[in-house]
Amino acid sequence: MTKTNYINASIYSSEKQTFIDNQFMTVDDATGKIIAVGTGTPDTIAEQTTDMQGKYVMPGIMNAHTHITSIPTYWWHDGQEDRHPESREYNTMYAIHNMQDMVNHGVTYIRNVGAQYDIDVAISKMQREGKIAGPRVMTSGQAFSITGGHGADGGHEVDGVDAVVQGVRQALKMGVDNIKMMVTGGVLRNGETPDDIQFNFEEVQAAVAEAHHKGKTVAAHAQGNAGVKEAVQAGVDTVEHAFDIDDETIEMMRQHGTVIVPTMNAMYAIYKYGEKTVPAWAREKVIVNIKKHFASITKAAAAGIPIAMGTDAGTPYNGFEDESAYEMQLYVDKAGMTPAQAIDTATINCARAMHVADEYGTISAGKFADFIAMTANPIEDIRVIQQDKDVFQHGIQVHQAAKTAGVDEQVPVRQVG
Ligand SMILES: [Zn+2]
């Protein structure tokens, strides 16, 4: 068993809500897991030592809401919508590109919540086998919608409890890790609003029962308050978006242990960049809801409802590079979080929401050595995480910041299985 000692690092501690200077970390090279973390000089003699030169080290970024088969465009030509091609081949190509982009930008674990043709299931396998670069993927396959409902193109359309039960069982048989239910209408489909309830309570409850029987989670796309309440009461594990919630909803979430995945950048990016390209019917829904949305997340965060970072990567102008780090900035600038709380949303809170906290989400013994290293302190300025940084996955450096490497001494990028 060969080991690597990383010395002289300032390591983020969620418990202390800050970075602690002069830390070491010992990693078992064979398993990619951390075997010790401490102050000063490591107790273990290792074959390799890496001096982190006082860099700020935090766990790899986790993103609980992505769509890796999409690209972040929405074009509008001569009054006609013109989104990217929908074939299996294009979707697969986008997914492989997006995976590479994410890991280069420090994202080491994602939960994909809706992929055309169930492509994320194969992509997840390819990543684990080391055939492609990218974050580890928790999969959902195709999302579930009512016939003609939100996400119905490219998802499973199911109506009634029996169809939901059968569909969810089939998805679980195929091997998905999570079930995605489109409980309400949304922004990027014409003829519906975020306040429309689509799946009824019994349908959502049936999906939850089936997923939970197999130890899997359910993520509910739920935006308007009534739809969020329905999803929470039906027992979903995470509520995605949550545009509009009140005190009663927060109380229900507390009782059920519900986690919110905000995806604020999905709204902000359309608001900021979508004027000429995103159709008016979609932009209007953003304008009507964005303030409410940000106020809801602020309120939930202040009330202590766990927030897991998710961006909805793949929606217009909301991509796979530094958007995850930018989402954390939005939590600080627009949802009242401290930088440490924002870091937690993208690390330990995601790990808990995804049920992988025993192996991911903090830098501690027994967990995988997924981490990023920065030259400045994100507690002082959350935007630091958006800068080019060193990225390690299972103890292997998969990306080196150009600034620290210098172009000719750049390490070869390796893939991690
Ligand atoms: Zn989404």
Residues whose N, C-alpha, C, O or C-beta is under 5 A from the ligand:
A	BS01	ZN	V113 D312
